[in-house]
Amino acid sequence: MLKDMKYLMILSLLFVSPAWADENTQNKDTLINLSATSSITLPNDEVVVNYRMEATGSYAKALRKKVNGMSQLIHQQLKGAKGVKQTTLSRRMEMLWRYDKAKGRQVRDGWKLVQVEQIVSTHLDAVPDWVDSIEKAGAHLNNLGFRISDASMKATQNSLRLQAIQAFRHKASALGKALDATSFRIVRLQTSHRQPVYRMNRAMPEMAMMAKSANAPAPSLNAGEGKISVTVSGSIALPFKSYSIK
């Protein structure tokens, strides 16, 4: 009986020892959390133009003809432009109402057809002429905004990620030297991206009036720039060291 109990105790120690050894090893490390960020400011190289075509009246067929005509004219004007992506975002027919005092209730007062479209392109030099053509075709400019294209964003983020990792290592080495460590281990490492915040510029009334004038010059626009940042954060482990108190 005693022999069997001794055998079980030895087996138990065999299973417990590795876990105890790992825990004991971890306790000999000094864990430090730190982060490093790499960023760059780039010129915006892509434009997003959002516009709408609308018509109101008593006959839905006439409204469809008018809106379709504006849409076809704009598409025709931009057909030869390279690198332009046009998308129809929405189209809706709304019923208009008015209050009839004689009847004492709301009555139908016609229809309103609205179609919203969007243009995305990296050919920024042509944007003023596009805006001019959209307004002169009878459409209304909802908003216009510049941004960094996905291709430029991805390429830049890959480069910034490597720079941030190098900065992380330099920080870890500096902390290690300050604590008299001869080496360090990276326990955890992760990256996060900070996207630029873009402000969509709504069309000003005076800008729309000028664009609709046959003799008005194309609007002057400034693409601006955006800031891209990549942050690397994680934990490093330094060999445990006891310091004497002087």
N, C-alpha and C positions, 0 to 999 in steps of 0.2 A: 504493500500500500504506500509506504514512504517512498519507495523507488518510483512508483507511478506519479506521485505528486511532484517529485523532483524533476521528472521528465517533462511534465506539463509546465512547470515554472521556467524551464530552459526554453521551451517552445514560445512561451509568452514573451520572454525577453528578446528572442530572435525577431518577433514581429514588431515589438515596440521600439527597439533600438534604432532602426532607420529613421522613423518619424521623429524620435527624440533627437537624433543626430542632426536632421535637417533644421528642426526648430532651434537647436542650439547654435547651428551655423548662422542662421538668420539673425539671431540675437547678437552675433559678433559684428554685424554690419551697422553702419550709421546711414540711415536713409535720408535723402535730401530731395525735395521737390523743387524744380526750377523750370523756366520756360525761356524761349528765345523767339524773336519775331523779325522777319525780313519783309520789307515792303518797298514798293516802287510806284511812282506816279506816271501814268501813260496817257497819251492823247486819245480821246474817244475816236474810234474809227468806224462806227456804225450808227445809222440813224433810224429812228422809228417814227413814221408819220401816220397819225390816226385821223381820219376824216369821215364825214357823214354826208349823205345825200338824202334830202327829205322833200316831201311835197304834201300839201293839204288841199282838200277839195271835196266835192260831193260825189264824185264818181271814181271808184277804185281803179277802173281800167285806165283812166287818164293819168292817175297818179303813178301806176306801174310804168306806163309809157315814158313819163317824164324822168323818173328815177333811173330806169333802165338806160335811157338816152344819156344821162350824165355819166353813169358808170361806164358805158361803152366808149364814150368820148375820152374819158381819163385813161382807160385801158389802151386805147388806140394811141394816145399821145406818149404813153410810157412803154409801148410794145417794143420799140427798138432799143430801149435802154438796157445795158448789160448789168448783170448782177443785181437785178431788182426782183424782190419777192413780194407779190401782191396776194393778200388774203382777205376774203370777205368774213368779217367777224360776226355780223348779225344782220337780220332783215325782219322787220315787224310791221304789221298793219294795225294801227290803233283806231278805235272808234271814238269820235269826238262827240261830246255832249254839251248841251246848254239847258239852262233852266227856263221853261216856258211858264210865264206868270199866269196866262189864261188857263192852261191845263193844270197848273200847280204841281208840275213834276219835271224831271229831266227828260229831254227828248234828244234823239240823235241829230247831230249837226254836221255830219260829214265824216271824212276819213283822213288819217295821217299815215303816210308810208315813210319809214326811216330805214336806210341801209348804211351800215358802218363798215368801212374797209381800212386796211392797214398796208403800209409799204415799209419794207425793211431793206436796207442797202448799205454797202460800204463805199459807194461812190458819193462822197460828201460834196464834191464840187458841183454836182448836178442838183442838189437839194433845193436851192432857191428857185430854179426853173420849175421843178416839180410842184412846189408849193404854189407858185404863180399859176401853173396850168390847172391845178385842182380847184383853186378859188375861181378862176375865170370860167371853168366849166359849170359853175353853179353849186359846187359842193362847199361844205363848211369845214374848216380845219378845227378838229377837236383839240389835239395836242401834238407836240413835236418834241422829241427828246433824243439826245445823243448818248451813246454808251460804248463800252469796250466789247468787241465781238467775242464770241465763244472761242474761236481759234486763237486769238491773241491772249485771251484769259487763261486757257489751258496751258499754252506754251510758257507763259509768264509764271503761272503757279508752280509748274514743275521746276523751273529754275529757282524760284524763291524758296521752295521746299528744301532743296539741297543747300542753299545758303543758310537757311534757318537751322538745319541739322549741324552744319559746321559751327555756327554760333553757339548752339547748344553744347557741343563738345568743348568749345573754348571756355564757356562758363563753367562746365563741370571740371575741367582741368584746373581752372583758377581756384575754384572752391577746394578742390583736392589739395592743391599746394598750400593753401591757407591753413588747412587742417593737418598738414604734414603727412598726407597720404601719398603713396607711391603709385597707386592705380585706382580705377573706379570701374564699376559695372553699371550698365544701363538696365534697370529693372523694368521700366515701362516707358513707352514712347508713342505719342500720338500727334497728329497734325490737325489744324483747323484753319479754315479760310475765312477771310473777311472780304465780302463783296462790296464793290463801290455802291454808294447810295445815289441813285439818279433822281433828278427832279424833272418831271414832265412839264414842259412849258406850254401852257394853254394859249391859244391864239387870242391876241388882244383885238378888241373891236376895230381900232384904227388900222391894224395890220390887215384885217379882213377887207375893210373898205378900200384900202390902197391896192390890194391884190386884185380886186374885182374891176378896178379902173383899167381901161384898155391901154393907157399911156403910162401906167405906174411901173417903175422899175422893179425887178425881182428883189425880194427881201434879202437883207444882209444877215447872215447867221454865223455864230461862233460855236464850234463843236465842243470846246472845253476839254477837260481831262478828268480822269478818275484814278483813285488810289487802290491798289491791290495789296493785300497783306496775307502772309502765311505765318502761323504760329506753331511752333513745335514745343510741346510740354511733356513732362515725364518725371521719372524718379531715377536717381542714381544711388548706388550703394558704395560706401567707402569702408575699408577695413576698420573694424572697431579699434579705438586707441584710447588709452587712459592718459590724461594730462596731469602733471603735477601742479599743485597750487603753490604759488610763491608768495 
